[in-house]
Amino acid sequence: MFRRTFWFTAGAAAGVWATTKVHRKLQRLTPESLAAQAANKAIDAGYRVREFAVDVRSSMVRREAELGEALGLEAPAEPALPAARRLAALDRPRTTYSYDPHNRNEDH
């Protein structure tokens, strides 16, 4: 008797676990969820591109200064990208989009 009860309970728990897991996977594949994931990835890619552009610009300024010293040319009066602006450009506000299927508000 105990053996049957144990296996019945184990089967019921496995069924609930599998149902929950499948439901979560299906929610991740809804159009709204996929759009939110794409938006998050696009935002992250934009920040990476901006960070790369800032690094290229600062390396370019440094290399121009090195070449100017080597050739005896006059250095520019101010660098092309000040340090404060560089830090502001690298500042990443963490905006993420999410989809909640249970949110019934009309503004989403």
URHU-V963266 format. One record per residue. N is the residue number from 1. RES is the residue in three letters. D_CENTER is the distance of its C-alpha to the mean C-alpha in Angstrom with 1 decimal. Layout:
n->[N N]
res->[RES RES]
d_center->[D_CENTER D_CENTER]
This chain:
n->[1 2 3 4 5 6 7 8 9 10 11 12 13 14 15 16 17 18 19 20 21 22 23 24 25 26 27 28 29 30 31 32 33 34 35 36 37 38 39 40 41 42 43 44 45 46 47 48 49 50 51 52 53 54 55 56 57 58 59 60 61 62 63 64 65 66 67 68 69 70 71 72 73 74 75 76 77 78 79 80 81 82 83 84 85 86 87 88 89 90 91 92 93 94 95 96 97 98 99 100 101 102 103 104 105 106 107 108]
res->[MET PHE ARG ARG THR PHE TRP PHE THR ALA GLY ALA ALA ALA GLY VAL TRP ALA THR THR LYS VAL HIS ARG LYS LEU GLN ARG LEU THR PRO GLU SER LEU ALA ALA GLN ALA ALA ASN LYS ALA ILE ASP ALA GLY TYR ARG VAL ARG GLU PHE ALA VAL ASP VAL ARG SER SER MET VAL ARG ARG GLU ALA GLU LEU GLY GLU ALA LEU GLY LEU GLU ALA PRO ALA GLU PRO ALA LEU PRO ALA ALA ARG ARG LEU ALA ALA LEU ASP ARG PRO ARG THR THR TYR SER TYR ASP PRO HIS ASN ARG ASN GLU ASP HIS]
d_center->[53.3 50.6 49.2 48.8 47.1 44.7 43.7 43.5 41.1 39.0 38.8 37.9 35.1 33.8 34.0 32.1 29.4 29.2 29.3 26.4 24.3 25.1 24.5 20.9 20.3 21.9 19.9 16.6 18.4 19.5 18.8 17.2 14.7 14.0 13.6 11.1 9.0 9.7 8.9 5.3 5.2 7.7 6.4 4.1 7.4 9.5 8.7 9.5 12.5 13.6 13.6 15.6 17.9 18.7 19.5 21.7 23.4 24.3 25.5 27.5 29.1 30.0 31.5 33.5 34.9 35.9 37.6 39.2 40.7 41.9 43.6 44.9 43.1 42.3 38.8 36.9 37.5 33.9 30.7 28.5 25.4 26.4 24.7 23.9 22.2 20.2 18.9 18.2 16.3 14.0 13.6 10.0 10.5 8.0 8.6 7.6 10.1 12.2 15.5 18.5 21.5 23.9 23.1 26.1 25.6 26.4 23.7 20.7]
